[in-house]
Amino acid sequence: MKKMNKSLLMSFEEYSSKLHEVPYFYFIKRSKQSLYHFGAKHTRDPHHPQFNLLLEKWQNFLDATTQTKRIVFIEGRASVDQITTLEESINNRGETGAAIFLSIQEDIPFYRPEPETKDEVTELLKEFSRDDIFYFYVSRAVGSSLRVLSSENLTKTLELKIKQYQNELQWNDFDFSLKNFEKIHQKIFNKKIDFDDKDFFIKISNPRLSETKINIITKKTSTFRNNFILSQIEKYWVEGYSIFIVYGASHVVMQEPAIRSLVE
């Protein structure tokens, strides 16, 4: 079986010059085995037209893969307890909720093909301090939340994400507090946090930019994630699975050349 050429993963410089639609979709096929790759806009609006396209591609996938093992790949975490109806699933977790709902309806397993945080941190500590890494994780999570729900209260969102990464990072001797986050912000950017400037966190967590240290860390972890996701796609493909993937559109576009190398 042909191996994936992961060196074909698109760089952020290449991606920045590429125009594409959102949602973005493609598929590959080999014999009875298929891989459907759906690149979504991150939204929790169940009336967004991308969900009609998602349902159409999902049905195509089901029809095309009746004679193979099947699995669904999702981005991010979601509790199965939140999965009730398709609309409520989208309200709770956007396209990730939709993918989990559809997989459960068809009794197809779903899987989050992401590296463990500890593995990312090990890689980041080679180049960055714990202050930098703590600030990065929290600001990236805040930026992601604000892209979907711009009306969120910034202070409350920061406190929520700080608590999340206190549990995730498990640094017992580290100060996980909003006050320390503000102190690190001052050190990195030489200014106080403007709690009215929500666009700031969206901008610094954009891996296509290289304007700040946080953009650079975001770019590094995004590349690490993309390579890990590709390794999981290859693993399940080699094992004979048909795969339905729902991720943010940028990941789908950047991974396309490497994924197509499985059959071309």
C-alpha positions in Angstrom: 0.0 0.0 0.0 1.2 3.5 -0.9 2.6 5.6 2.0 1.5 9.2 2.6 4.0 11.8 1.6 3.7 14.1 4.7 6.3 16.5 3.3 3.5 17.7 1.0 1.7 19.3 3.9 1.2 22.9 2.9 3.1 25.6 4.8 1.4 28.6 6.3 3.1 30.8 3.7 1.7 28.6 0.9 -1.7 28.6 2.5 -1.8 32.3 3.0 -1.6 32.8 -0.8 -4.3 30.2 -1.6 -7.9 31.3 -2.1 -10.5 28.7 -1.3 -14.2 28.4 -0.5 -15.6 27.7 3.0 -16.9 25.1 3.5 -14.2 23.2 1.5 -14.6 19.6 0.5 -12.8 16.8 -1.3 -12.6 13.0 -1.2 -10.3 10.2 -2.3 -11.1 6.7 -3.1 -9.2 3.4 -3.5 -11.2 0.2 -4.3 -14.1 0.1 -1.8 -12.3 2.5 0.6 -13.1 6.2 0.7 -11.9 9.3 2.7 -14.2 12.3 2.8 -12.7 15.5 4.1 -15.1 18.3 5.1 -13.5 21.7 5.8 -16.0 23.7 7.9 -16.5 27.3 9.0 -16.4 27.3 12.8 -20.0 28.2 13.7 -22.7 27.2 16.1 -25.5 28.4 13.8 -27.6 25.4 12.9 -29.1 27.3 10.0 -25.8 28.0 8.3 -25.9 26.4 4.8 -22.8 24.4 5.3 -24.8 21.9 7.4 -27.0 21.1 4.4 -23.8 20.3 2.5 -22.4 18.3 5.4 -25.6 16.2 5.5 -25.3 15.6 1.7 -21.7 14.5 1.9 -22.4 12.3 4.9 -25.1 10.5 3.1 -22.8 10.0 0.1 -20.2 8.6 2.5 -22.6 6.2 4.0 -23.8 5.0 0.6 -20.2 4.6 -0.8 -18.7 2.7 2.2 -21.2 0.0 3.2 -18.5 -2.7 2.6 -15.7 -1.2 4.7 -14.9 -0.4 8.3 -15.8 3.2 9.0 -14.7 5.9 11.4 -15.4 9.7 11.9 -12.6 12.1 12.8 -13.6 15.2 14.8 -11.8 18.4 15.8 -11.8 19.4 19.5 -13.5 17.8 22.5 -17.2 17.3 23.0 -19.3 15.5 25.6 -21.7 12.8 24.3 -24.1 14.1 27.0 -24.6 17.2 24.9 -25.7 15.1 21.8 -29.5 15.1 21.6 -30.8 16.5 18.3 -28.7 17.7 15.4 -29.7 21.3 16.0 -28.9 21.2 19.7 -25.6 19.4 18.9 -24.7 22.3 16.6 -25.8 24.9 19.1 -23.5 23.2 21.7 -20.4 22.3 19.6 -20.8 23.5 16.1 -19.6 21.2 13.3 -18.0 18.9 15.9 -21.3 18.4 17.6 -22.9 17.7 14.2 -20.3 15.1 13.3 -20.6 13.3 16.6 -24.4 13.3 16.3 -24.3 11.8 12.8 -21.8 9.2 13.9 -23.8 8.1 16.9 -27.0 7.9 14.7 -25.3 5.4 12.4 -23.3 3.6 15.2 -20.0 4.6 13.6 -17.2 5.3 16.1 -15.8 8.8 16.3 -12.2 9.7 17.2 -10.2 12.9 18.0 -6.9 12.5 16.1 -5.0 15.0 18.1 -1.7 14.9 20.0 -1.8 15.0 23.8 -1.1 18.4 25.3 1.9 16.9 27.2 3.5 16.0 23.9 3.0 19.5 22.5 4.4 21.0 25.7 7.5 18.8 25.5 8.1 20.1 22.0 7.4 23.8 23.0 9.6 23.7 26.1 12.6 23.2 23.8 12.2 26.8 22.6 9.8 28.7 24.9 9.2 29.3 28.7 6.3 28.0 30.8 5.0 31.6 31.0 4.9 31.8 27.2 3.3 28.4 26.9 0.6 29.1 29.5 -0.2 32.4 27.9 -0.3 30.8 24.4 -2.8 28.0 25.4 -5.1 30.4 27.2 -5.0 33.1 24.5 -5.5 30.6 21.7 -8.5 29.1 23.5 -10.0 32.6 24.1 -9.4 33.5 20.5 -11.2 30.3 19.3 -14.2 31.1 21.6 -14.4 34.7 20.4 -14.4 33.6 16.7 -17.6 31.6 17.4 -19.3 33.8 20.0 -18.0 37.4 19.8 -20.4 38.5 22.5 -18.7 36.5 25.3 -17.4 38.4 28.3 -13.6 38.5 27.9 -12.8 38.4 31.6 -15.1 35.4 32.3 -13.7 33.6 29.2 -10.2 34.2 30.3 -10.9 32.9 33.8 -12.6 29.8 32.4 -9.7 29.0 30.0 -7.1 29.6 32.7 -8.9 27.0 34.9 -9.1 24.6 32.0 -5.4 24.8 31.4 -4.6 24.5 35.1 -6.2 21.1 34.9 -4.6 20.3 31.5 -1.0 21.4 32.2 -0.8 20.1 35.8 2.1 22.4 36.8 1.7 22.3 40.6 4.3 25.1 41.2 2.9 27.5 38.6 0.6 30.5 39.3 -2.6 29.8 37.3 -4.4 33.1 37.9 -5.8 36.0 35.8 -3.4 38.3 37.7 -0.4 36.3 36.5 -1.8 36.1 33.0 -2.0 39.9 33.0 1.5 40.1 34.3 2.8 37.8 31.5 0.8 39.8 28.9 2.6 43.0 30.1 6.0 41.2 29.8 5.3 39.9 26.3 3.6 42.9 24.8 4.8 45.8 27.0 1.3 47.0 27.7 -1.7 46.1 29.8 -4.6 43.9 28.5 -7.4 45.9 26.9 -10.5 44.0 28.0 -12.5 45.7 25.4 -10.2 44.6 22.5 -11.5 41.1 21.8 -10.0 41.1 18.3 -6.5 41.2 19.9 -6.8 37.5 21.0 -8.2 36.5 17.6 -5.3 38.1 15.9 -2.4 36.8 18.1 -3.8 33.2 17.8 -3.8 33.3 14.0 -1.0 30.9 12.7 -0.9 32.7 9.3 0.6 35.8 11.0 4.1 36.1 12.4 3.7 39.4 14.2 4.1 38.2 17.8 5.7 35.5 19.8 2.2 34.0 20.3 1.6 33.9 16.6 4.9 32.0 16.2 4.0 29.5 18.9 0.5 29.0 17.3 2.2 28.3 14.0 4.5 25.8 15.5 1.8 23.9 17.3 -0.5 24.0 14.3 2.2 22.4 12.2 2.8 19.8 14.9 -1.0 19.1 15.0 -1.3 18.8 11.3 1.5 16.3 11.1 0.0 14.2 13.9 -3.4 14.3 12.3 -1.9 13.1 9.0 -0.2 10.2 10.8 -3.6 9.2 12.3 -5.3 9.4 8.9 -2.6 7.3 7.3 -2.8 4.7 10.2 -6.5 4.2 9.8 -6.4 4.2 6.0 -3.7 1.5 6.0 -5.9 -0.5 8.4 -8.7 -0.5 5.8 -11.0 2.1 7.3 -13.1 4.6 5.3 -12.8 7.9 7.1 -15.2 10.9 7.3 -13.3 13.9 8.6 -14.9 17.2 9.9 -12.3 19.9 10.6 -11.8 23.6 10.2 -11.3 24.5 6.6 -7.7 25.6 6.9 -6.6 22.2 8.2 -8.4 20.5 5.3 -6.9 22.6 2.6 -3.3 22.4 4.0 -3.5 18.6 4.4 -5.0 18.0 0.9 -1.7 17.5 -1.1 -0.4 15.0 1.5 -3.7 13.1 1.7 -4.0 12.8 -2.1 -0.6 11.2 -2.1 -2.2 8.1 -0.6 -3.8 7.4 -4.0 -1.9 9.4 -6.6 
